[in-house]
Amino acid sequence: MTEELALNIGRRCLEMSLLLMAPVLVVTLVVGMAAAILQTVTSIRDMTMGLVLKLGAIGVTLVICGGWMVQTAVGFTRDLFNQMQTMAR
């Protein structure tokens, strides 16, 4: 395995992890900001409200995007194993 190949695999792993985390992180950010604004406007000081909303949003996001996330991860893993086969030859 060359240095270039190892760096390429590492870069692809980081890109894939960012791609798979993006939907959950974006939804959590948006829901957290909305909950904070709602709490500020209504003067509600309940800390669990934001947490419950975020957890619910994460669950919905995983239900909607979960299939795509699994397919993407499996495809990436399959590509890595195929590269390992070609490197072994």
C-alpha positions in Angstrom: 0.0 0.0 0.0 1.4 3.3 -1.0 1.2 6.5 0.9 -1.0 8.1 -1.7 -3.5 5.2 -1.5 -3.6 5.4 2.3 -4.2 9.1 2.2 -6.9 8.7 -0.5 -8.7 6.0 1.6 -8.5 8.2 4.7 -9.9 11.2 2.8 -12.7 9.2 1.4 -13.5 7.9 4.9 -13.7 11.4 6.3 -15.9 12.6 3.4 -18.2 9.6 3.9 -18.6 10.2 7.6 -19.4 13.9 7.0 -21.9 13.0 4.3 -23.6 10.5 6.6 -23.7 12.8 9.6 -24.9 15.9 7.7 -28.7 15.3 7.7 -28.8 14.6 11.4 -26.5 17.5 12.3 -28.4 20.0 10.1 -31.8 19.0 11.5 -30.5 19.1 15.1 -29.1 22.6 14.5 -32.3 23.9 13.0 -34.5 22.4 15.6 -32.2 23.5 18.4 -32.3 27.1 17.1 -36.0 27.0 16.7 -36.5 25.7 20.3 -34.2 28.3 21.7 -36.1 31.1 19.9 -39.4 29.7 21.1 -38.1 29.5 24.6 -36.8 33.0 24.5 -40.1 34.4 23.0 -42.3 32.6 25.5 -39.9 32.9 28.5 -40.0 29.2 29.1 -37.0 28.1 31.1 -37.4 24.3 30.7 -34.2 22.8 29.6 -35.7 19.4 28.6 -38.0 21.0 26.0 -35.1 21.6 23.6 -33.7 18.1 24.2 -37.0 16.3 23.6 -37.6 18.3 20.4 -34.1 17.5 19.2 -34.4 13.8 20.0 -37.8 13.6 18.2 -36.3 15.4 15.1 -33.3 13.0 15.1 -35.7 10.0 15.2 -37.7 11.4 12.3 -34.6 12.2 10.3 -33.2 8.7 10.8 -36.5 7.2 9.7 -36.6 9.3 6.6 -32.8 9.1 5.7 -31.8 5.9 7.4 -32.2 3.7 4.3 -30.1 6.0 2.2 -27.5 6.2 5.0 -27.2 2.4 5.2 -27.0 2.0 1.4 -24.3 4.6 1.2 -22.3 3.1 4.0 -22.6 -0.4 2.5 -21.6 0.8 -0.9 -18.6 2.6 0.5 -17.6 -0.5 2.5 -18.0 -2.7 -0.6 -15.7 -0.3 -2.6 -13.1 -0.5 0.1 -13.1 -4.3 0.1 -12.9 -4.3 -3.7 -9.8 -2.1 -3.4 -8.3 -4.5 -0.9 -8.7 -7.3 -3.3 -6.9 -5.4 -6.1 -4.1 -4.4 -3.7 -3.6 -8.0 -2.7 -2.9 -9.1 -6.3 
